[in-house]
Amino acid sequence: MKNISIIIALLMMFTTSHAQKKSKLETFEKPEFTIDETTKMITYQNVVEIEGTKKELYNKGLNWYKTYYKNPTNVIREQDKINNKIVGKGRFKILNPKDKKGIQTMAGIVQYTITTHYKDGKIKYVINDINWKQTSKFPAEKWLDETSPSLTPKYNYFLQQVDEYMKKTTANLESKITSKTSTKNDNW
């Protein structure tokens, strides 16, 4: 009888400590995403109306790629001046939640595709194909699948980082594209 009481007490301690650890991880809320109906992919997109010809806007967009990314030649995969389109493949690091000692470790690299289209008076950007770089492709949409047996609460933390990064990137793009650029007079 004494042994059963000890076993029950140990099980209760294990269950309680396990529940506390789990509840800490569950504090990461899943951000809201736009899922493209056709591709079923997380997508960030917008059309920004702005003064300028498609050629001027294309050049502004190309300049944005060259200033926003540390290594633009590695990011820019397609520069189509005829169809006024630029395609880039960007990436950024994501972190694991802090451990008990407050230390964060790298969880991996997230890759994505950013495509910008230019017309007279407007620019359209689309960010999609967001995936966690693994041995095989691991689409970020898997982090949203609540029926997956591999689902872990830290996926919400990864999704938060993706959302923050994409919002920062799109805000920077819109800001740079819509800003007035000063033209220098080179005639002296």
C-alpha positions in Angstrom: 0.0 0.0 0.0 2.9 2.3 0.9 4.5 1.6 -2.5 1.3 2.4 -4.4 1.1 5.8 -2.5 4.6 6.6 -3.5 4.0 5.7 -7.1 0.9 7.8 -7.2 2.7 10.7 -5.6 5.5 10.4 -8.1 3.1 10.3 -11.0 1.3 13.4 -9.8 4.6 15.3 -9.5 5.6 14.3 -13.0 2.2 15.2 -14.4 2.2 18.6 -12.6 5.7 19.5 -13.7 5.0 18.3 -17.3 1.8 20.4 -17.4 3.7 23.5 -16.2 6.3 23.1 -18.9 3.7 22.6 -21.6 1.6 25.5 -20.5 4.6 27.8 -20.7 5.1 26.8 -24.3 1.4 27.2 -25.1 1.6 30.9 -24.3 2.8 31.6 -27.8 -0.2 32.7 -29.8 -0.6 31.8 -33.4 -0.7 35.0 -35.6 -3.4 35.4 -38.2 -2.3 34.7 -41.8 -3.7 35.2 -45.2 -3.9 31.8 -47.0 -4.0 32.0 -50.8 -7.1 30.0 -51.9 -5.4 28.6 -55.0 -2.0 27.6 -53.6 -3.0 27.1 -50.0 0.1 28.9 -49.0 0.7 31.7 -46.4 0.9 34.8 -48.5 1.7 38.5 -47.9 0.6 40.7 -50.8 -0.5 44.2 -51.6 -0.9 46.6 -54.5 0.6 50.1 -53.7 -0.5 53.0 -55.9 2.2 55.5 -56.5 3.1 58.1 -59.1 5.6 57.0 -61.7 6.0 55.0 -64.9 6.5 51.3 -64.7 10.2 51.8 -65.7 10.7 54.3 -62.9 9.0 52.0 -60.4 10.9 49.0 -61.6 14.1 50.9 -60.9 12.9 52.0 -57.5 12.1 48.3 -56.7 15.4 47.1 -57.9 17.1 49.7 -55.8 15.1 48.5 -52.8 16.3 44.9 -53.3 19.9 46.2 -53.5 19.7 48.2 -50.3 17.4 46.0 -48.1 19.3 42.7 -48.6 22.9 42.3 -47.4 23.7 40.2 -50.4 21.2 41.2 -53.2 23.0 39.2 -55.9 22.3 36.1 -53.9 18.6 37.1 -53.4 17.6 38.4 -56.8 16.9 35.4 -59.0 15.1 37.1 -61.9 15.1 40.7 -63.3 12.6 40.9 -66.1 12.6 44.4 -67.5 10.3 43.5 -70.4 7.5 42.1 -68.1 8.5 44.5 -65.2 9.0 41.8 -62.6 11.6 41.0 -60.1 11.8 37.7 -58.2 13.9 37.2 -55.1 14.6 34.3 -52.8 15.2 35.6 -49.3 15.9 34.0 -46.0 16.3 34.7 -42.3 17.1 33.0 -39.0 14.4 31.9 -36.5 15.1 31.2 -32.9 13.8 28.6 -30.4 12.0 29.9 -27.3 14.3 30.7 -24.4 15.3 27.8 -22.2 15.2 27.7 -18.4 18.4 29.7 -18.3 17.1 32.4 -20.7 19.2 31.3 -23.6 17.9 31.2 -27.1 19.3 28.9 -29.7 18.9 29.0 -33.5 16.0 26.9 -34.7 17.0 27.2 -38.4 16.6 29.2 -41.5 13.3 30.3 -43.1 13.3 30.8 -46.9 10.7 32.6 -48.9 10.0 34.0 -52.4 9.3 37.7 -53.0 8.0 38.8 -56.3 7.4 42.4 -57.3 5.4 43.5 -60.4 5.4 47.1 -61.8 2.8 49.0 -63.8 2.4 52.6 -64.5 1.2 54.1 -61.2 1.4 50.9 -59.1 3.5 48.1 -57.7 2.3 44.7 -56.5 4.3 42.5 -54.2 3.7 38.9 -53.3 5.6 37.0 -50.6 5.0 33.2 -50.5 6.6 29.8 -50.6 7.7 30.3 -47.0 9.5 27.2 -45.7 11.8 26.0 -43.0 15.0 24.9 -44.5 15.4 21.2 -43.7 16.8 18.2 -45.4 13.6 18.2 -47.4 11.2 21.1 -47.9 9.2 21.9 -44.8 6.5 24.4 -45.7 5.5 26.9 -43.0 1.9 25.9 -43.5 2.8 22.7 -41.6 3.2 24.8 -38.5 -0.5 25.7 -38.9 -1.8 22.1 -39.2 -3.4 21.3 -35.8 -4.1 17.7 -36.9 -0.4 16.9 -37.4 1.1 14.5 -34.8 4.4 16.4 -35.0 2.7 19.7 -33.9 4.5 21.4 -31.1 3.6 24.7 -29.3 6.9 26.3 -30.3 5.7 26.3 -33.9 3.5 29.3 -32.9 6.7 31.0 -31.8 8.2 30.3 -35.2 5.1 31.7 -36.9 5.3 34.8 -34.8 8.8 35.4 -36.0 7.8 34.8 -39.6 4.9 37.2 -39.3 7.1 39.9 -37.6 9.8 39.6 -40.3 7.4 39.7 -43.2 5.6 42.7 -41.8 8.9 44.5 -41.3 10.0 43.6 -44.9 6.7 44.7 -46.5 6.6 47.9 -44.5 10.2 48.7 -45.5 9.4 48.0 -49.2 6.3 50.1 -49.2 8.1 53.0 -47.4 11.0 53.0 -49.8 8.9 52.6 -53.0 6.6 55.5 -52.0 9.3 57.9 -50.7 10.2 60.8 -52.9 13.8 60.4 -54.2 15.8 63.5 -54.7 17.4 63.9 -58.0 20.9 65.4 -58.0 22.0 67.9 -60.6 25.2 66.6 -62.0 25.7 69.7 -64.2 28.4 71.8 -62.7 
